[in-house]
Amino acid sequence: MASLRDVQNQIVGVKKTKQITKAMNMVASAKLRGAQERIERFRPYAQKFYDMLGDLAAGADESVHPLLEVREDIRSVGILVATSDRGLCGAFNSNIINKALKLAAEKAAEGKAVKVYCIGKKGNDAFRKQEYDIKREERDAISSFDFTLAASVGDEIIRDYMAGELDEVHLVFGEFVSMAKQPAVSQQILPMAATEGEGGGDAGDYIYEPSVEGLLAELLPRFIKVQVYRGLLDTSCSEHAARMAAMDNATKACDEMTESLTLLFNKTRQAAITADLMDIVGGAEALKG
């Protein structure tokens, strides 16, 4: 049985750990509010952009813009993976990474070359251990970013796609659904024709000026950047929600460990007291004899 000092040291250590997890929970909660406001403000814009562009692309021919062209021979696939820079957020990062690795393995099994664009330290570290071609690495990016990052990544993806280095592009990120749900999502963003049917727009709802071709040339590249930015916002918000939940669970676990160790401390102290009493009683009986 452990000594009283050992058990007491364990109790002190658990209480200090609880202070840390409680503080991290509060920090994650504060950051979550800001991130949640950003994604809630941006989602209506992104959805309306999606609906309008879906309607616009539905009435256009694939030859109007290279981003609308569906290539028959898919030889190279790009995967953009958005993860957090830090851990201590449960299975959030591992779910995204596993989703991306599964997608990469499926494409590689089909004989396609897989090229990876990583945003976030955790995704970088995971894919560095794999044999896939890493085209871009962004570390310490998710903690503080703006549309400039999405524009830069989007420009690189569009450039590689139009140069023929990529024939298909997927975005893998953590979607913020609620405080308790942040699933890993895989979304194809190129070619555009693969997603235009989901726009749900009515051709009679919009009047376009100038020509459809001119609008697509301007809006299609911007749409890719909007999709990337939305994925980054979702990942950032989901990270804070997952960390908040993980730290809350860790705090509760500390409380349970403290109760268990306190009970062990009392039992150990009682056993020591009983042993001392037995020694005293034994000595007294020996003197009487």
PLY file of the C-alpha trace (Angstrom):
ply
format ascii 1.0
element vertex 289
property float x
property float y
property float z
element edge 288
property int vertex1
property int vertex2
end_header
0.00 0.00 0.00
1.23 3.50 -0.86
2.47 5.72 1.97
0.46 8.68 3.22
2.96 11.13 1.71
2.75 9.48 -1.69
-1.05 9.61 -1.75
-1.04 13.21 -0.55
1.41 14.18 -3.30
-0.85 12.54 -5.87
-3.86 14.50 -4.59
-1.91 17.77 -4.84
-0.79 16.90 -8.38
-4.33 16.09 -9.53
-5.66 19.34 -8.06
-2.99 21.33 -9.93
-3.89 19.49 -13.13
-7.52 20.40 -12.56
-6.57 24.07 -12.32
-4.84 23.83 -15.69
-7.68 22.00 -17.43
-10.25 24.41 -15.99
-8.21 27.40 -17.22
-7.85 25.84 -20.69
-11.60 25.23 -20.77
-12.25 28.90 -20.06
-9.76 30.03 -22.72
-11.31 27.68 -25.30
-14.77 28.96 -24.36
-13.70 32.59 -24.92
-12.07 31.79 -28.28
-15.07 29.71 -29.33
-17.42 32.66 -29.04
-15.34 34.71 -31.47
-14.85 31.83 -33.90
-18.54 30.95 -33.80
-19.51 34.52 -34.60
-17.17 34.51 -37.61
-18.54 31.30 -39.09
-22.16 32.28 -38.44
-21.61 35.59 -40.23
-19.84 33.98 -43.17
-22.08 30.95 -43.81
-25.06 32.90 -45.29
-22.71 34.65 -47.71
-21.01 31.39 -48.70
-24.36 29.62 -49.17
-25.83 32.42 -51.28
-22.64 32.53 -53.33
-22.96 28.77 -53.83
-26.61 28.97 -54.90
-26.02 31.82 -57.31
-22.93 30.26 -58.87
-24.68 26.90 -59.17
-27.45 28.57 -61.14
-24.92 30.46 -63.27
-22.82 27.37 -64.02
-25.86 25.22 -64.79
-26.64 27.31 -67.85
-23.07 27.45 -69.14
-21.06 25.03 -71.24
-18.03 23.28 -69.74
-15.78 24.89 -72.35
-16.56 28.38 -70.99
-14.02 28.05 -68.16
-11.36 25.42 -67.30
-12.69 25.09 -63.73
-15.98 23.77 -65.13
-14.32 21.12 -67.25
-14.83 17.53 -66.10
-11.78 15.57 -67.21
-12.35 12.00 -68.31
-8.87 10.83 -67.34
-8.24 11.59 -63.65
-4.54 11.04 -63.09
-3.75 13.35 -60.18
-5.84 14.23 -57.11
-5.21 17.08 -54.70
-6.30 16.88 -51.05
-6.43 20.04 -48.94
-6.37 19.09 -45.25
-7.27 21.63 -42.55
-6.38 20.68 -38.96
-5.47 22.56 -35.79
-1.96 23.55 -34.72
-2.32 22.29 -31.15
-3.64 19.15 -29.52
-5.61 18.54 -26.32
-8.88 18.59 -28.24
-9.88 14.94 -28.08
-10.17 12.98 -31.32
-10.82 16.09 -33.42
-7.53 16.11 -35.34
-7.25 12.34 -35.63
-10.73 12.16 -37.18
-9.79 14.69 -39.87
-6.44 13.05 -40.52
-7.98 9.56 -40.75
-10.61 10.88 -43.16
-7.91 12.42 -45.36
-5.68 9.32 -45.19
-8.60 7.08 -46.12
-9.43 9.29 -49.10
-5.78 9.39 -50.17
-5.50 5.59 -49.89
-8.64 5.13 -52.02
-7.32 7.44 -54.74
-3.87 5.84 -54.65
-5.43 2.37 -54.94
-7.12 3.56 -58.14
-3.72 4.38 -59.59
-3.98 8.15 -59.14
-1.18 10.36 -57.90
-2.08 12.07 -54.61
-0.81 15.54 -53.78
-1.47 17.02 -50.33
-1.87 20.63 -49.19
-1.68 20.82 -45.38
-2.94 23.71 -43.26
-2.28 23.15 -39.56
0.62 21.57 -37.70
-1.17 18.34 -36.82
-1.97 17.56 -40.44
1.60 18.42 -41.47
3.07 16.07 -38.87
0.75 13.23 -39.87
1.35 13.43 -43.62
5.11 13.84 -43.21
5.10 10.20 -42.07
3.36 9.12 -45.28
4.72 8.75 -48.80
2.38 11.25 -50.43
3.65 14.33 -52.24
3.20 17.34 -49.94
2.80 20.42 -52.12
2.27 22.98 -49.35
2.71 23.15 -45.58
1.21 25.85 -43.36
2.13 25.67 -39.68
0.77 27.93 -36.92
-1.88 29.17 -39.35
-5.23 28.12 -37.86
-4.69 29.99 -34.59
-4.75 33.34 -36.41
-5.76 33.72 -40.05
-7.86 35.82 -42.41
-9.05 35.58 -46.00
-5.50 36.22 -47.21
-4.49 32.66 -46.31
-7.49 31.17 -48.12
-6.78 33.36 -51.16
-3.13 32.26 -51.25
-3.97 28.56 -50.94
-6.84 28.90 -53.43
-4.60 30.62 -55.99
-2.04 27.81 -55.73
-4.67 25.10 -56.14
-6.26 26.87 -59.11
-2.85 27.39 -60.72
-1.94 23.70 -60.35
-5.37 22.64 -61.63
-5.26 24.84 -64.72
-1.67 23.76 -65.41
-2.82 20.12 -65.50
-0.95 19.09 -62.35
-4.30 18.33 -60.66
-7.43 16.80 -62.17
-9.54 16.74 -59.01
-9.38 18.54 -55.65
-10.95 17.60 -52.31
-11.17 19.65 -49.11
-11.10 17.76 -45.78
-11.97 19.75 -42.66
-13.86 19.66 -39.36
-17.39 20.99 -39.81
-18.89 22.85 -36.86
-22.44 21.54 -36.40
-22.90 22.14 -32.68
-20.99 22.17 -29.41
-21.20 18.38 -29.26
-20.74 17.55 -32.94
-17.79 18.42 -35.19
-17.56 15.67 -37.83
-14.71 15.34 -40.32
-16.06 16.21 -43.78
-14.66 15.58 -47.26
-15.90 17.93 -49.98
-14.92 18.01 -53.65
-14.27 21.60 -54.76
-12.82 20.97 -58.22
-13.99 20.46 -60.88
-16.94 22.76 -60.32
-19.30 20.69 -62.44
-19.26 17.96 -59.78
-21.06 20.23 -57.29
-23.13 22.62 -59.38
-26.24 20.43 -59.09
-26.42 21.09 -55.36
-26.86 24.84 -55.81
-30.60 24.51 -56.12
-30.90 27.85 -57.90
-33.72 28.74 -60.29
-32.61 30.19 -63.62
-35.43 32.73 -63.42
-34.25 34.16 -60.10
-31.22 35.98 -61.46
-30.46 38.40 -64.28
-26.76 38.50 -65.13
-24.80 41.41 -66.53
-22.41 41.39 -68.29
-22.12 38.00 -70.03
-22.20 34.65 -68.21
-18.70 33.92 -69.51
-17.29 37.12 -68.04
-18.95 36.51 -64.68
-17.72 32.92 -64.47
-14.17 34.01 -65.24
-14.34 36.36 -62.25
-16.46 34.34 -59.82
-15.20 30.77 -60.22
-11.70 31.43 -58.80
-13.24 33.48 -56.01
-15.66 30.68 -55.21
-12.76 28.25 -54.66
-11.21 30.71 -52.19
-14.56 31.14 -50.42
-14.85 27.36 -50.04
-11.32 27.14 -48.61
-12.00 30.01 -46.21
-15.22 28.42 -45.01
-13.35 25.17 -44.36
-10.74 27.05 -42.31
-13.42 28.87 -40.30
-15.26 25.61 -39.60
-12.04 23.91 -38.53
-11.07 26.77 -36.22
-14.49 26.87 -34.56
-14.64 23.08 -34.27
-11.19 22.98 -32.69
-12.22 25.29 -29.84
-15.48 23.40 -29.28
-13.64 20.06 -29.19
-10.98 21.41 -26.82
-13.63 22.89 -24.55
-15.38 19.51 -24.35
-12.09 17.66 -23.81
-11.00 19.97 -21.00
-14.43 19.72 -19.39
-14.12 15.93 -19.41
-10.58 16.18 -18.04
-11.77 18.44 -15.20
-14.49 15.95 -14.29
-11.94 13.14 -14.39
-9.72 15.12 -12.00
-12.63 15.45 -9.58
-13.22 11.71 -9.71
-9.52 10.98 -9.17
-9.41 13.39 -6.23
-12.35 11.62 -4.59
-10.76 8.23 -5.20
-7.36 9.34 -3.86
-8.97 11.00 -0.82
-10.71 7.72 -0.02
-7.39 5.89 -0.45
-5.68 8.47 1.80
-8.27 7.93 4.55
-7.96 4.16 4.29
-4.18 4.36 4.39
-4.24 6.68 7.42
-6.74 4.41 9.19
-4.56 1.40 8.47
-1.52 3.22 9.90
-3.44 4.23 13.01
-4.69 0.65 13.48
-1.15 -0.69 13.10
0.14 1.77 15.72
-2.65 0.80 18.14
-1.85 -2.88 17.64
1.78 -2.19 18.46
0.79 -0.30 21.63
-1.65 -2.99 22.75
0.89 -5.71 21.96
3.59 -3.90 24.00
1.20 -3.43 26.94
0.27 -7.12 26.93
3.92 -8.05 26.78
4.69 -5.93 29.87
1.83 -7.53 31.76
3.16 -10.98 30.94
0 1
1 2
2 3
3 4
4 5
5 6
6 7
7 8
8 9
9 10
10 11
11 12
12 13
13 14
14 15
15 16
16 17
17 18
18 19
19 20
20 21
21 22
22 23
23 24
24 25
25 26
26 27
27 28
28 29
29 30
30 31
31 32
32 33
33 34
34 35
35 36
36 37
37 38
38 39
39 40
40 41
41 42
42 43
43 44
44 45
45 46
46 47
47 48
48 49
49 50
50 51
51 52
52 53
53 54
54 55
55 56
56 57
57 58
58 59
59 60
60 61
61 62
62 63
63 64
64 65
65 66
66 67
67 68
68 69
69 70
70 71
71 72
72 73
73 74
74 75
75 76
76 77
77 78
78 79
79 80
80 81
81 82
82 83
83 84
84 85
85 86
86 87
87 88
88 89
89 90
90 91
91 92
92 93
93 94
94 95
95 96
96 97
97 98
98 99
99 100
100 101
101 102
102 103
103 104
104 105
105 106
106 107
107 108
108 109
109 110
110 111
111 112
112 113
113 114
114 115
115 116
116 117
117 118
118 119
119 120
120 121
121 122
122 123
123 124
124 125
125 126
126 127
127 128
128 129
129 130
130 131
131 132
132 133
133 134
134 135
135 136
136 137
137 138
138 139
139 140
140 141
141 142
142 143
143 144
144 145
145 146
146 147
147 148
148 149
149 150
150 151
151 152
152 153
153 154
154 155
155 156
156 157
157 158
158 159
159 160
160 161
161 162
162 163
163 164
164 165
165 166
166 167
167 168
168 169
169 170
170 171
171 172
172 173
173 174
174 175
175 176
176 177
177 178
178 179
179 180
180 181
181 182
182 183
183 184
184 185
185 186
186 187
187 188
188 189
189 190
190 191
191 192
192 193
193 194
194 195
195 196
196 197
197 198
198 199
199 200
200 201
201 202
202 203
203 204
204 205
205 206
206 207
207 208
208 209
209 210
210 211
211 212
212 213
213 214
214 215
215 216
216 217
217 218
218 219
219 220
220 221
221 222
222 223
223 224
224 225
225 226
226 227
227 228
228 229
229 230
230 231
231 232
232 233
233 234
234 235
235 236
236 237
237 238
238 239
239 240
240 241
241 242
242 243
243 244
244 245
245 246
246 247
247 248
248 249
249 250
250 251
251 252
252 253
253 254
254 255
255 256
256 257
257 258
258 259
259 260
260 261
261 262
262 263
263 264
264 265
265 266
266 267
267 268
268 269
269 270
270 271
271 272
272 273
273 274
274 275
275 276
276 277
277 278
278 279
279 280
280 281
281 282
282 283
283 284
284 285
285 286
286 287
287 288
